[in-house]
Amino acid sequence: MKELKGVGIGSGYFSPFQYEAWKRIPETTITAMSNRNKQRAEPIMKEYGIRRHYIDWKEMLEKEKPDFVDIITPPETHLEMCKFAADRGIDIICQKPLAPKMEKAIAIVDYVQKKNVRFMVHENWRFQPWHREIKKLLNEGTIGKLHTLNFRKRMGDGWGEDAYLNRQPYFRDYPRLIVYENGIHFIDTFRFLAGEIRTVYAKLRKMNPVIAGEDWAMIMFEFEKDIIGFWDASRFNEPNYPSPRYTFGEFLVEGYEGSIRLYGDGRLTIHKLGKKEKEHDYQHQNINFAGDCVYVTQRHFIDCLLNGDEFETNGPDYLRSLNVQEAVYQSAASKLPVNVKFNKY
């Protein structure tokens, strides 16, 4: 069995999910990690068996000479890190958002492609078990031809003067928030389930006055295949189920022969026209993050490296989702529907 050596950059809120998942992938060893505060890194190193720490991430990449690097840092750092790794022939898995602005995201994808390194965006939403199962059911024709997607998300972690402070305080300062930080996940998932999006119509609001960006969104997506999607999202108002960070909401997927419903506890049901709604049995576990999607994402990354396959969420594919995101913000600003303009990818 071939073993791939990796390193990680970052020890923020989400990083333990990623280091924990790497530990469960037998073909992979994370030999070192880097961040500016060794004390913050030490619990992660001890928990997940990472032997070496570097203050300077460049020094780490030079000395460790890894097969791949996992970049788990804020978006504004990604361009420099990806370039430095690509120059040394190191394959990359990089957290989203890929960059603060579209032009920098394009610059990253262009650069890594010219250097001929393998590059994947850590876009884990489509790898959540319920979305994989819904895709399988759609492919099997369980509810006939798909016509509507409707996802309703309520988090309740963004109201009050202490919004986001316990987990991700930097959210308060993002000039773009709910679509930029979380909506991109659903754009990618909607594309995974229903194909390319051609038009969007969006309304955005800032409900909490203490933050900079929008925390409420109502977006309609029109797909190339005559499918309509709705994303109804708020970080302000609260959900009525106990664990909002499991499925992150409730999903209604409708076809010409019935419906599939995702509930907040991960249950899926199938409701055929003229029949009673029935629970659908499939595997999902409340471990790591959102049904263990981080593990599945990173398992996909390693499998593709070993087998030479293309990543589902490669650079060009992620840019297609960013094109949709930009159209959402344009629509909200203009108060009009906006056609999605695709760049060269």
C-alpha positions as CSV (number, residue, x, y, z in Angstrom):
1,M,0.0,0.0,0.0
2,K,1.5,3.3,-1.1
3,E,1.7,6.0,1.7
4,L,1.3,9.7,1.0
5,K,3.0,12.2,3.3
6,G,1.0,15.4,4.0
7,V,1.4,18.5,6.0
8,G,-1.2,21.0,7.3
9,I,-1.2,24.7,7.5
10,G,-3.6,26.2,10.1
11,S,-5.1,25.3,13.5
12,G,-8.3,27.3,13.5
13,Y,-11.9,26.3,14.4
14,F,-12.4,23.8,11.5
15,S,-8.9,22.3,11.4
16,P,-9.5,19.5,14.0
17,F,-12.2,18.0,11.8
18,Q,-9.6,17.8,9.0
19,Y,-6.7,16.5,11.1
20,E,-9.0,13.9,12.7
21,A,-10.1,12.7,9.3
22,W,-6.5,12.4,8.0
23,K,-5.7,10.1,11.0
24,R,-8.4,7.6,9.8
25,I,-7.0,7.4,6.2
26,P,-4.5,4.6,6.3
27,E,-2.6,5.6,3.2
28,T,-1.9,9.0,4.7
29,T,0.4,10.4,7.4
30,I,0.4,14.1,8.4
31,T,4.1,14.6,9.3
32,A,3.9,18.2,10.4
33,M,1.7,21.2,10.9
34,S,2.3,25.0,10.9
35,N,0.7,27.9,12.5
36,R,1.9,31.0,14.3
37,N,1.0,29.9,17.8
38,K,2.5,26.6,18.9
39,Q,0.5,26.5,22.1
40,R,-2.7,26.4,20.0
41,A,-1.3,23.7,17.8
42,E,-0.1,21.4,20.6
43,P,-3.5,19.9,21.6
44,I,-4.1,19.0,17.9
45,M,-0.6,17.5,17.5
46,K,-1.1,15.4,20.6
47,E,-4.6,14.2,19.7
48,Y,-3.8,13.3,16.1
49,G,-0.2,12.1,16.4
50,I,1.5,15.0,14.4
51,R,5.1,15.0,15.4
52,R,6.6,18.3,14.2
53,H,5.5,22.0,14.3
54,Y,6.7,25.0,12.3
55,I,6.1,28.6,12.9
56,D,7.0,29.3,9.3
57,W,4.9,27.4,6.8
58,K,7.4,28.0,4.0
59,E,10.1,26.3,6.1
60,M,7.8,23.4,6.7
61,L,7.2,22.8,3.0
62,E,10.9,23.1,2.2
63,K,12.0,20.7,4.9
64,E,9.2,18.2,4.9
65,K,8.9,17.8,1.1
66,P,5.4,16.4,1.4
67,D,3.3,14.8,-1.3
68,F,0.5,17.2,-0.5
69,V,-0.4,20.1,1.7
70,D,-3.8,20.8,3.4
71,I,-4.3,24.6,3.5
72,I,-6.7,25.4,6.4
73,T,-6.2,29.1,6.7
74,P,-8.2,32.3,5.9
75,P,-9.0,33.1,2.2
76,E,-6.6,36.0,1.9
77,T,-3.6,33.7,2.5
78,H,-4.4,31.1,-0.1
79,L,-2.9,32.7,-3.2
80,E,0.6,32.9,-1.8
81,M,0.5,29.5,-0.2
82,C,-0.9,27.8,-3.3
83,K,1.8,29.4,-5.5
84,F,4.6,28.4,-3.1
85,A,3.4,24.8,-2.9
86,A,2.8,24.6,-6.7
87,D,6.3,25.9,-7.4
88,R,7.6,22.9,-5.5
89,G,5.4,20.3,-7.1
90,I,3.3,19.7,-4.0
91,D,-0.3,18.7,-4.6
92,I,-2.9,20.8,-2.8
93,I,-6.2,20.5,-1.0
94,C,-7.4,24.0,0.0
95,Q,-10.2,25.2,2.2
96,K,-13.0,27.5,0.9
97,P,-13.6,30.3,0.3
98,L,-10.8,30.0,-2.1
99,A,-10.0,33.8,-2.2
100,P,-11.7,37.0,-1.1
101,K,-12.3,38.1,-4.7
102,M,-13.0,36.3,-7.9
103,E,-9.9,37.5,-9.7
104,K,-7.7,36.0,-7.0
105,A,-9.5,32.7,-7.1
106,I,-9.0,32.6,-10.9
107,A,-5.3,33.4,-10.4
108,I,-4.9,30.4,-8.0
109,V,-6.5,28.0,-10.5
110,D,-4.5,29.4,-13.4
111,Y,-1.3,29.1,-11.5
112,V,-1.7,25.5,-10.2
113,Q,-2.8,24.3,-13.6
114,K,0.3,25.8,-15.3
115,K,2.5,24.1,-12.7
116,N,0.7,20.8,-13.4
117,V,0.0,20.0,-9.7
118,R,-3.1,18.3,-8.5
119,F,-5.5,20.8,-6.9
120,M,-8.8,20.3,-5.0
121,V,-11.0,22.7,-3.1
122,H,-12.2,21.3,0.2
123,E,-15.8,21.7,-0.7
124,N,-17.3,19.1,1.6
125,W,-21.1,19.8,1.4
126,R,-21.7,17.6,-1.6
127,F,-20.0,14.8,0.3
128,Q,-22.5,14.8,3.1
129,P,-24.2,11.4,3.2
130,W,-27.8,12.7,2.6
131,H,-26.7,14.6,-0.5
132,R,-24.9,11.6,-1.9
133,E,-28.0,9.4,-1.2
134,I,-30.3,12.0,-2.8
135,K,-28.1,12.0,-5.9
136,K,-28.3,8.2,-6.0
137,L,-32.1,8.2,-5.7
138,L,-32.4,10.8,-8.5
139,N,-30.1,8.8,-10.7
140,E,-32.3,5.8,-10.1
141,G,-35.4,7.7,-11.1
142,T,-37.0,7.2,-7.7
143,I,-39.2,10.4,-8.0
144,G,-39.1,10.7,-11.7
145,K,-37.7,13.7,-13.5
146,L,-36.5,16.4,-11.1
147,H,-38.2,19.8,-11.2
148,T,-37.6,21.6,-7.9
149,L,-35.0,21.9,-5.1
150,N,-35.9,23.7,-1.9
151,F,-33.5,24.0,1.0
152,R,-34.5,25.9,4.2
153,K,-31.6,26.7,6.5
154,R,-31.9,28.3,10.0
155,M,-28.9,28.5,12.3
156,G,-29.8,30.9,15.1
157,D,-26.1,31.6,15.9
158,G,-26.0,35.1,14.5
159,W,-28.3,37.2,16.6
160,G,-27.4,39.4,19.6
161,E,-24.3,41.5,20.4
162,D,-22.1,38.4,20.8
163,A,-22.9,36.9,17.4
164,Y,-20.3,34.3,16.2
165,L,-17.9,35.1,19.0
166,N,-17.9,31.6,20.5
167,R,-16.9,29.9,17.2
168,Q,-15.9,32.1,14.3
169,P,-15.7,35.8,15.5
170,Y,-14.1,36.9,12.2
171,F,-17.6,36.3,10.6
172,R,-18.7,39.6,12.2
173,D,-16.3,41.6,9.9
174,Y,-16.9,39.8,6.6
175,P,-18.4,42.4,4.1
176,R,-20.0,39.4,2.5
177,L,-21.2,36.7,4.8
178,I,-24.0,34.1,4.4
179,V,-23.6,33.6,0.6
180,Y,-19.8,34.0,0.5
181,E,-19.1,31.7,3.5
182,N,-22.0,29.2,3.4
183,G,-24.1,29.8,0.3
184,I,-21.2,28.6,-1.9
185,H,-21.7,25.2,-0.3
186,F,-25.3,25.0,-1.5
187,I,-24.5,26.4,-4.9
188,D,-22.0,23.5,-5.3
189,T,-24.5,21.0,-3.9
190,F,-27.3,22.2,-6.1
191,R,-25.0,21.9,-9.2
192,F,-24.0,18.4,-8.0
193,L,-27.7,17.4,-7.9
194,A,-29.3,19.3,-10.8
195,G,-26.6,20.5,-13.2
196,E,-25.5,24.0,-14.2
197,I,-27.3,27.2,-13.1
198,R,-28.0,29.8,-15.8
199,T,-30.0,32.5,-13.9
200,V,-30.3,33.7,-10.3
201,Y,-32.6,36.1,-8.5
202,A,-31.6,37.1,-5.0
203,K,-32.7,39.1,-2.0
204,L,-30.2,39.6,0.8
205,R,-30.6,41.3,4.2
206,K,-28.5,42.2,7.2
207,M,-30.6,41.3,10.2
208,N,-28.1,41.9,13.0
209,P,-26.7,45.4,13.1
210,V,-23.4,44.4,14.8
211,I,-22.1,42.5,11.8
212,A,-20.8,43.8,8.4
213,G,-22.3,41.4,5.9
214,E,-25.6,39.8,5.0
215,D,-27.0,37.1,7.3
216,W,-30.3,36.4,5.5
217,A,-30.8,35.2,1.9
218,M,-33.6,34.2,-0.4
219,I,-32.3,33.0,-3.7
220,M,-34.0,31.4,-6.7
221,F,-31.9,29.4,-9.1
222,E,-32.9,28.5,-12.7
223,F,-31.0,25.5,-14.1
224,E,-30.2,24.6,-17.7
225,K,-32.4,21.5,-17.4
226,D,-35.6,23.4,-16.7
227,I,-35.2,22.9,-12.9
228,I,-35.9,25.5,-10.3
229,G,-34.0,25.8,-6.9
230,F,-34.7,27.8,-3.8
231,W,-32.3,28.6,-1.0
232,D,-34.0,30.1,2.0
233,A,-31.3,30.8,4.6
234,S,-30.9,32.8,7.8
235,R,-28.2,32.8,10.5
236,F,-30.4,35.1,12.6
237,N,-33.6,33.1,13.4
238,E,-33.5,29.8,15.1
239,P,-34.4,26.3,14.0
240,N,-36.9,24.0,15.8
241,Y,-34.7,20.9,15.8
242,P,-31.9,20.2,18.3
243,S,-28.7,20.1,16.1
244,P,-28.7,22.7,13.4
245,R,-25.1,21.9,12.5
246,Y,-25.8,18.3,11.5
247,T,-27.7,18.7,8.2
248,F,-27.7,22.6,8.3
249,G,-31.4,22.6,7.4
250,E,-34.3,20.8,5.7
251,F,-34.4,19.8,2.1
252,L,-37.4,19.2,-0.2
253,V,-36.5,17.6,-3.6
254,E,-39.5,17.3,-5.9
255,G,-39.9,15.3,-9.1
256,Y,-42.8,14.5,-11.4
257,E,-43.5,11.2,-9.6
258,G,-42.9,12.2,-5.9
259,S,-40.7,13.9,-3.4
260,I,-37.6,13.3,-1.3
261,R,-37.4,15.0,2.1
262,L,-34.3,15.5,4.3
263,Y,-35.1,16.3,8.0
264,G,-32.8,18.0,10.5
265,D,-31.8,14.7,12.1
266,G,-30.6,13.3,8.9
267,R,-33.6,11.2,8.1
268,L,-34.6,10.8,4.4
269,T,-38.1,10.0,3.3
270,I,-39.6,9.2,-0.1
271,H,-43.2,10.3,-0.8
272,K,-44.5,8.9,-4.1
273,L,-47.5,10.6,-5.6
274,G,-50.7,9.1,-4.3
275,K,-48.9,7.1,-1.6
276,K,-47.8,7.6,2.0
277,E,-44.5,9.1,2.9
278,K,-42.0,6.3,3.8
279,E,-38.6,6.5,5.6
280,H,-35.7,5.6,3.4
281,D,-32.9,3.5,5.0
282,Y,-29.4,4.6,4.3
283,Q,-26.1,5.0,6.3
284,H,-25.3,8.3,8.1
285,Q,-23.5,8.8,11.4
286,N,-23.2,11.9,13.6
287,I,-19.4,11.8,13.8
288,N,-16.7,14.4,13.0
289,F,-18.6,17.0,11.0
290,A,-22.0,16.9,9.3
291,G,-22.3,13.2,8.8
292,D,-18.5,12.6,8.5
293,C,-18.4,14.5,5.2
294,V,-14.8,15.8,6.0
295,Y,-13.5,12.2,6.0
296,V,-15.4,11.4,2.8
297,T,-14.0,14.6,1.1
298,Q,-10.4,13.8,2.1
299,R,-10.9,10.1,1.2
300,H,-11.9,11.3,-2.3
301,F,-8.8,13.5,-2.5
302,I,-6.5,10.6,-1.6
303,D,-8.2,8.1,-3.8
304,C,-7.9,10.5,-6.8
305,L,-4.2,11.1,-6.1
306,L,-3.6,7.3,-5.9
307,N,-5.7,6.4,-8.9
308,G,-5.0,9.4,-11.1
309,D,-8.7,10.3,-11.2
310,E,-10.1,13.9,-11.4
311,F,-11.4,15.5,-8.3
312,E,-15.1,16.3,-8.2
313,T,-14.3,19.8,-6.7
314,N,-11.3,20.7,-8.8
315,G,-10.3,24.3,-9.5
316,P,-12.3,24.9,-12.7
317,D,-15.4,23.3,-11.2
318,Y,-15.2,25.5,-8.1
319,L,-14.9,28.6,-10.3
320,R,-18.2,27.7,-11.9
321,S,-19.8,27.8,-8.5
322,L,-18.1,31.2,-7.9
323,N,-19.6,32.5,-11.1
324,V,-23.0,31.7,-9.7
325,Q,-22.0,33.4,-6.3
326,E,-21.0,36.6,-8.1
327,A,-24.3,36.6,-10.0
328,V,-26.2,36.3,-6.7
329,Y,-24.5,39.4,-5.3
330,Q,-25.1,41.2,-8.6
331,S,-28.8,40.3,-8.5
332,A,-29.2,41.5,-4.9
333,A,-27.6,44.8,-5.8
334,S,-29.6,45.4,-9.0
335,K,-32.8,43.9,-7.6
336,L,-33.1,42.0,-10.9
337,P,-32.6,38.5,-12.2
338,V,-29.0,38.0,-13.5
339,N,-27.7,35.5,-16.0
340,V,-24.6,33.6,-14.9
341,K,-21.6,34.5,-16.9
342,F,-19.0,31.8,-17.1
343,N,-15.3,32.5,-17.4
344,K,-13.0,30.4,-19.6
345,Y,-13.6,27.4,-17.3
